[in-house]
Amino acid sequence: MFDISFFLIQCISFEQSKYIAQLKEKAELRKREQDIIYERKLQKERSKEDHLFGDKDKFVTSAYRKKLEEQQKWLEEERMRQLREEKEDVSSIHLFADILCTCIFVFMSFYLNYLFLFLSSCMVTSVLYSI
């Protein structure tokens, strides 16, 4: 006999694949980037034709203006996210530490060589004066 309550519980507890949300998010990201590229392409084409319609009024709908504002906001968020990722990037910290260690090593070796030459000349000078 078929138990409908068991079937309903199974349907409710059905979980999406753990990667579906990430795939949807990436698809949305690509779609936004493609829309921005398309809008820039249209803007370049319009700017080439501006000399033909320079004296005409330009009308922008509120929906299009809202879309442009959302794109601008999204671009600003992306810039902030990239800056935050660059700031938190561990590889650049390690690279900086390596460069710093190399500079310190070069400076110390130069300083030690200079100190050795100075002490050697002092010893030679003291031997010459003792004679």
Secondary structure, DSSP 8 states (H G I E B T S, - for coil): ---HHHHHHHHHT----TTHHHHHHHHHHHHHHHHHHHHHHHHHHHHHTTTTSTTS-----HHHHHHHHHHHHHHHHHHHHHHHHHHH-HHHHHHHHHHHHHHHHHHHHHHHHHHHHHHHHHHHHHHHHH-
